[in-house]
Amino acid sequence: MKDRRPKEELETAPAELQELKPQPQAGDIELWFFDESGFAGPPSVPYAWQPYGSLLEVPAKRTTRIKVLGWLTQDNQVESFNFQGAINSEIVIAGFEEFIRLRGPSSIPRIIVLDQSSTHTSYEMLAKPPV
């Protein structure tokens, strides 16, 4: 994904993030980190470490995969939404709208840091005005 961002932005992003990190403690901004993930019940590898020559099986059971949109602060405040189905830009946008609705207005800037995944950089996401 690095090739999708201008080189200058890639080089300055770490310094910009370091500059933001102390600001929440000073009460200047809210700083959140966002990402999404999926979890499933069965282990991805249905076996475990065992002594050579022995066989130890771990039972695997099919379960529904759970998807999570999550926001996290440096002091471990968490907001998350669990759901089933595919994660796409429409879901991420709806999650952001619900996050903003639940958090309510803020008297200080609310900054949310995202990575460069396709759902975060899609036309639909980039077309949404900042709130």
C-alpha positions in Angstrom: 0.0 0.0 0.0 3.0 2.3 0.4 3.0 3.0 -3.3 -0.5 4.5 -3.0 0.7 7.4 -0.9 3.0 10.2 -2.1 6.5 9.5 -0.7 6.5 12.8 1.1 3.4 11.8 3.1 4.9 8.5 4.0 8.1 10.2 5.3 6.2 12.9 7.4 3.4 10.7 8.8 5.5 9.2 11.7 6.6 12.6 12.9 3.0 14.0 12.6 1.7 11.1 14.7 4.4 11.6 17.3 3.4 15.3 17.5 -0.3 14.3 18.1 0.3 11.7 20.8 0.9 14.0 23.8 -2.0 16.3 22.9 -4.9 14.3 24.4 -3.3 14.3 27.8 -3.1 18.1 27.5 -6.8 18.2 26.6 -6.1 19.7 23.2 -7.6 16.9 21.1 -9.3 13.5 21.2 -7.0 11.0 19.4 -8.5 7.7 18.3 -7.0 4.8 16.3 -9.4 2.9 14.0 -9.3 -0.5 12.3 -11.5 -3.5 11.6 -11.0 -7.2 12.0 -12.7 -10.6 11.9 -12.7 -13.4 14.4 -13.8 -17.0 14.1 -14.3 -19.8 16.6 -12.3 -22.6 15.0 -8.5 -22.4 15.2 -6.9 -21.7 11.9 -4.5 -24.6 12.6 -6.4 -27.5 14.2 -3.4 -29.0 16.0 -0.9 -28.1 18.8 2.7 -28.6 19.7 3.3 -32.1 21.0 6.2 -34.4 21.8 7.8 -36.0 18.7 5.9 -39.1 17.7 2.7 -38.4 19.6 -0.5 -36.9 18.3 -2.5 -34.3 20.1 -5.6 -33.1 18.3 -7.5 -29.9 19.1 -11.2 -30.3 18.2 -12.4 -27.6 15.8 -16.0 -26.5 15.6 -17.5 -24.4 12.9 -18.8 -21.0 14.1 -20.0 -17.8 12.5 -17.2 -15.3 11.8 -17.7 -12.1 13.8 -16.5 -8.8 12.3 -15.5 -5.8 14.5 -15.1 -2.1 13.8 -13.0 -0.7 16.6 -11.8 2.7 17.9 -9.1 2.9 20.6 -7.4 5.7 22.4 -4.0 5.7 24.0 -5.6 5.5 27.5 -7.5 2.4 26.4 -11.0 3.8 25.8 -12.7 1.5 23.3 -15.7 1.8 21.1 -16.6 -1.1 18.9 -19.4 -2.6 16.8 -19.7 -6.3 16.1 -21.6 -7.6 13.1 -21.7 -10.5 10.6 -21.0 -10.1 6.9 -18.5 -8.4 4.7 -16.6 -5.3 5.7 -16.8 -2.7 2.9 -16.8 1.0 2.7 -20.5 1.3 3.3 -20.1 -0.6 6.6 -17.1 1.5 7.6 -19.0 4.7 6.8 -22.1 3.5 8.8 -19.8 2.6 11.7 -18.2 6.1 11.7 -21.5 7.7 11.6 -22.7 5.7 14.6 -19.4 6.3 16.4 -19.8 10.0 16.0 -23.5 9.9 17.0 -22.7 7.9 20.2 -19.7 10.1 21.1 -21.7 13.3 20.6 -20.2 16.7 19.9 -16.7 17.5 21.2 -15.5 20.8 22.3 -12.0 19.9 21.0 -10.9 18.4 17.7 -11.5 14.6 17.4 -8.8 13.1 15.2 -9.1 9.5 14.0 -6.0 7.7 12.6 -6.6 5.2 9.9 -4.3 2.9 7.8 -4.4 2.8 4.0 -6.7 -0.2 3.5 -8.9 -0.1 0.5 -12.1 0.4 2.7 -10.4 3.5 4.2 -9.2 5.0 1.0 -12.2 4.2 -1.2 -14.0 6.9 -3.2 -17.0 6.5 -0.9 -14.9 7.2 2.2 -13.0 10.0 0.7 -16.2 11.7 -0.6 -17.7 11.9 2.9 -17.2 15.3 4.4 -15.3 15.4 7.8 -17.7 15.9 10.7 
